Amino acid sequence: MLVMGHGEMLVMGHGEMLVMGHGEMLVMGHREMLVMGHSEMLVMGHSEMLVMGHREMLVMGHREMLVMGHGEMLVMGHGEMLVMGHGEMLVMGHREMLVMGHGEMLVMGHGEMLVMGHREMLVMGHSEMLVMGHSEMLVMGHREMLVMGHREMLVMGHREMLVMGHREMLVMGHREMLVMGHGEMLVMGHGEMLVMGHREMLVMGHREMLVMGHREMLVVGHSEMLVMGHSEMLVMGHGEMLVMGHSEMLVMGHGEMLVVGHSEMLVMGHGEMLVMGHGEMLVVGHGEMLVMGHREMLVVGHGEMLVMGHGEMLVMGHGEMLVMGHGEMLVMGHGEMLVMGHGEMLVMGHGEMLVVGHSEMLVMGHREMLVMGHREMLVMGHREMLVMGHREILGSCYWTGYRYSATSQGRTSPNPTGGHLKERMGSEQAEFEADPARLQPVGAELEKRQPLRYFLFLQLALPGAMFTSTQEQCSPALSSQEQRSPALRNNVH
């Protein structure tokens, strides 16, 4: 190094700096700074700042700010800072902000907000800042929160809490919401919703939601639910449940059970169930549907649905069904099921479902569940059994005993559980045909081993018909006309 400044020296001899400002030196010796303001130095010596304004420095030393405003700084705050030093704001104007409203700043300097209007914030609430807040802090100093609302902090400073203690909400604002309805929060602050707004909605209209019904909001503000049924919340606001139906909870709030205990159902409607337990809908609000509207539908038909049945909905709103059963559903059908039959089932239980089945379950037996059972159990407790037996025990007679003669397609499906209902049913001339060779041995075995279950089985399989012998139950006496009758095919009432 040299005293008078050299190509790579400092007065006091430093790594690569000169006294009078050099290509990459500072008076007090800095890795890449100069005394009189150089390409990347500060008077007080900073990693990349200069005293009189440097390309990326501040008077008080900031990563990318200058005292008098430089390449990316403001007079009182630089390139991305505020007079008091903020993430990306300046008091008197910023690289992309003005005192009375800037691209992404606040009067008091905030991460990305201005007092009179911010890119995503208001004076009393910003996307990630508050009037007194900062890029990612609270008035009291929080990593990502503001006094009146922070992205992930509380007034008292909490990484993911609210004044009243909420994982991602503030008393007057939330991680992504403003007091008066901003970016993505509500006034009363909820998991991700406010009473007058929601994670992505405002009280008087939200980016994707309305006060009286939002795609993923609640009237009283829920993470993603509505007052009368939400995607994953409760009326009183719960982790991911609804009072009358939750995505994966019970009215009384349970891990994955219903009032009557169901893997993913609620008594009055669940995230993916109906009041009576259906594919993915509830009578009074479903995971993606509501009685008077659905996550993407309204009573009068919204998104893709109409009151009396929509492109892929039911009168009462179902995943992909019509009032009189269209597409793949019946009048009472839902997501992939019908009240008396499901997306892959028939009125009297086909494919793998029963009359009062659910998304993948039947009241008296589910594909892998039973009414009293469990995600993978039967009433009598069997991972793959039916109320009156086993899926493959009854399947030999009840499930696969009937076969669909898809005459229009020229093929037969012994176990019609796959594909669309249209394919399973074939044409309008599709017939049920009894196969005595298949039905009789199984029926006889069931009758011999479990007469009570056999009797109940007969009532489920053929309501209104009393059979006393396997021969009668499995005989061809049940004509194709009888099997096609509405009482058997569309018993939905």
Rosetta blueprint (number, residue, H / E / L):
1 M L
2 L L
3 V L
4 M L
5 G L
6 H E
7 G L
8 E L
9 M E
10 L L
11 V L
12 M L
13 G L
14 H L
15 G L
16 E L
17 M L
18 L L
19 V L
20 M L
21 G L
22 H E
23 G L
24 E L
25 M E
26 L L
27 V L
28 M L
29 G L
30 H L
31 R L
32 E L
33 M L
34 L L
35 V L
36 M L
37 G L
38 H L
39 S L
40 E L
41 M L
42 L L
43 V L
44 M L
45 G L
46 H E
47 S L
48 E L
49 M E
50 L L
51 V L
52 M L
53 G L
54 H L
55 R L
56 E L
57 M L
58 L L
59 V L
60 M L
61 G L
62 H L
63 R L
64 E L
65 M L
66 L L
67 V L
68 M L
69 G L
70 H L
71 G L
72 E L
73 M L
74 L E
75 V L
76 M L
77 G E
78 H L
79 G L
80 E L
81 M L
82 L L
83 V L
84 M L
85 G L
86 H L
87 G L
88 E L
89 M L
90 L L
91 V L
92 M L
93 G L
94 H E
95 R L
96 E L
97 M E
98 L L
99 V L
100 M L
101 G L
102 H L
103 G L
104 E L
105 M L
106 L L
107 V L
108 M L
109 G L
110 H L
111 G L
112 E L
113 M L
114 L L
115 V L
116 M L
117 G L
118 H L
119 R L
120 E L
121 M L
122 L E
123 V L
124 M L
125 G E
126 H L
127 S L
128 E L
129 M L
130 L L
131 V L
132 M L
133 G L
134 H E
135 S L
136 E L
137 M E
138 L L
139 V L
140 M L
141 G L
142 H L
143 R L
144 E L
145 M L
146 L L
147 V L
148 M L
149 G L
150 H L
151 R L
152 E L
153 M L
154 L L
155 V L
156 M L
157 G L
158 H L
159 R L
160 E L
161 M L
162 L L
163 V L
164 M L
165 G L
166 H L
167 R L
168 E L
169 M E
170 L L
171 V L
172 M L
173 G L
174 H E
175 R L
176 E L
177 M E
178 L L
179 V L
180 M L
181 G L
182 H L
183 G L
184 E L
185 M L
186 L L
187 V L
188 M L
189 G L
190 H L
191 G L
192 E L
193 M L
194 L E
195 V L
196 M L
197 G E
198 H E
199 R L
200 E L
201 M E
202 L E
203 V L
204 M L
205 G L
206 H L
207 R L
208 E L
209 M E
210 L E
211 V L
212 M L
213 G E
214 H E
215 R L
216 E L
217 M L
218 L L
219 V L
220 V L
221 G L
222 H L
223 S L
224 E L
225 M L
226 L L
227 V L
228 M L
229 G L
230 H L
231 S L
232 E L
233 M L
234 L L
235 V L
236 M L
237 G L
238 H L
239 G L
240 E L
241 M L
242 L L
243 V L
244 M L
245 G L
246 H L
247 S L
248 E L
249 M L
250 L L
251 V L
252 M L
253 G L
254 H L
255 G L
256 E L
257 M L
258 L L
259 V L
260 V L
261 G L
262 H L
263 S L
264 E L
265 M L
266 L L
267 V L
268 M L
269 G L
270 H E
271 G L
272 E L
273 M E
274 L L
275 V L
276 M L
277 G L
278 H L
279 G L
280 E L
281 M L
282 L L
283 V L
284 V L
285 G L
286 H L
287 G L
288 E L
289 M L
290 L L
291 V L
292 M L
293 G E
294 H E
295 R L
296 E L
297 M E
298 L E
299 V L
300 V L
301 G L
302 H L
303 G L
304 E L
305 M L
306 L L
307 V L
308 M L
309 G L
310 H E
311 G L
312 E L
313 M E
314 L L
315 V L
316 M L
317 G L
318 H L
319 G L
320 E L
321 M L
322 L L
323 V L
324 M L
325 G L
326 H L
327 G L
328 E L
329 M L
330 L L
331 V L
332 M L
333 G L
334 H E
335 G L
336 E L
337 M E
338 L E
339 V L
340 M L
341 G E
342 H E
343 G L
344 E L
345 M L
346 L L
347 V L
348 M L
349 G L
350 H L
351 G L
352 E L
353 M L
354 L L
355 V L
356 V L
357 G L
358 H L
359 S L
360 E L
361 M L
362 L L
363 V L
364 M L
365 G L
366 H L
367 R L
368 E L
369 M L
370 L L
371 V L
372 M L
373 G L
374 H E
375 R L
376 E L
377 M E
378 L L
379 V L
380 M L
381 G L
382 H L
383 R L
384 E L
385 M E
386 L E
387 V L
388 M L
389 G E
390 H E
391 R L
392 E L
393 I H
394 L H
395 G H
396 S H
397 C H
398 Y H
399 W H
400 T L
401 G L
402 Y E
403 R E
404 Y E
405 S E
406 A E
407 T L
408 S L
409 Q L
410 G L
411 R E
412 T E
413 S E
414 P L
415 N L
416 P L
417 T L
418 G L
419 G L
420 H L
421 L H
422 K H
423 E H
424 R H
425 M H
426 G L
427 S L
428 E L
429 Q L
430 A L
431 E E
432 F E
433 E E
434 A E
435 D L
436 P H
437 A H
438 R H
439 L H
440 Q H
441 P H
442 V H
443 G H
444 A H
445 E H
446 L H
447 E H
448 K H
449 R H
450 Q L
451 P H
452 L H
453 R H
454 Y H
455 F H
456 L H
457 F H
458 L H
459 Q H
460 L H
461 A H
462 L L
463 P L
464 G L
465 A L
466 M L
467 F L
468 T L
469 S L
470 T H
471 Q H
472 E H
473 Q H
474 C L
475 S L
476 P L
477 A L
478 L L
479 S L
480 S H
481 Q H
482 E H
483 Q H
484 R H
485 S L
486 P H
487 A H
488 L H
489 R H
490 N L
491 N L
492 V L
493 H L
